[in-house]
Amino acid sequence: HTYMMDGSVLRWLGNLERFGPGLAKYRTIYVGHGAPTDATQVKSQTEYLISACQALLEATNGTAQLTEESRKRYEQLMVARYPRYGFQLTVGFSADALAKELAGVKNYDW
């Protein structure tokens, strides 16, 4: 289970891409949080992280510079996209780390 508040979302995405194919051969995967699942969770988690990056950039008009208003917009976008995903409280908590990470990226290819 990825942890977005560590400021390493892009590293998480790289690891999911790297290890996803190897995990596909297992019927059951035991993730860090939640019930055991299967390899489809790798794809779901990847999509979630990319969606978070897109939502943050959308909320900040591509600048990755958060204001109180853009932080609220980011949270709204994520909750609307994933209303039953859980951990909604952490969406706002992770916004600063995600913004800082994305601000250092020059070219987005989502």
N, C-alpha and C positions, 0 to 999 in steps of 0.2 A: 504494500500500500504506500503510495507516494505521499510525501510530506511536503506541502508547498511552502511552508513557512521557513524552510531552510535556505531559500534563495537559490535552489538548484533545479528548477523545473526543466530547464533545457538538458541538464545532465540526466534527470529522470527519464525524459523522452528518449535520449540516446540509449539508456540502459534497457528500456522497454523494447526498443527496436532491436537491440543487440541480443537480448535473452528471450524475447518472445517466441521466435521460431523453435528454440530448444525446449521451451516449456510446453509447446503445443503437443508434444508426444505423451504428456501426462494427463490422465483422466481427472485427477484431483490436484488442485494447487491450494496450499495453505498460506493465505495472505496474512499480513501483519495485523489487520483488523477485520472483523466480520467472519462470516461463516466460510468454510472451505468452498472453493469454486472450481471452475475449469479455465482453460486457456483463453476463452472468450473475454475474460476479465482484463487481459493484457490489452486487447483492442479497445475495450470500454474505457480503461484508465488512460490510454493514449489519447483517445478522443476527448476525454474530459480535460486533460491538461492543455491540449491544443485549443479547445474551446475557451478555457480560462485565459489563455494568452490573447486570443482574438477578442474576448469580451473586454479585457483591460485596455487593449489598444482602441477598441471602439469607444469605450467610455471616456478615454482621454484624447480622442481625436488623433490617435497615432503617436502621441508624444510620450506615453508611459509616465507622465508627470501627474501624480494624483493631487486632487483638491478634495475638499469635503464633498462637493457635488459629484465629482467623477467617481469617488470611492462608493458613494451610494448608488450611482448608476451601474457600476461594475457589480456590486452585490445584487442589484435588481436583475441584471442580465443573467447572472449565473443561477439565481434561484428560479427565474422563469424557465431557463433551459433545463434545469435539473431539479424540479420541485420535490421529488421524492428521494434525492440522492443521499440525504443525511449530512450531518456535519455542517449545516448552513452557517452556524456561528463562526466557523473557521474561515469561511470565504472572505469576510472582512479582515480577519487577522492576517491572512496571507497576502493581502493586496500590496502592502508596502514592499515585501520581499520580492514579489513578482514584478512590481513596477521597477524596482531597482535593477533587477536582472534584465528585463526587457529594454530598459533605457540604455544599456550597454551594447545592445545588438543593433547593427547598422542596417541590416537588410532582412525583412521578414518574408518568409516563403511558406505561408500557411495555406 
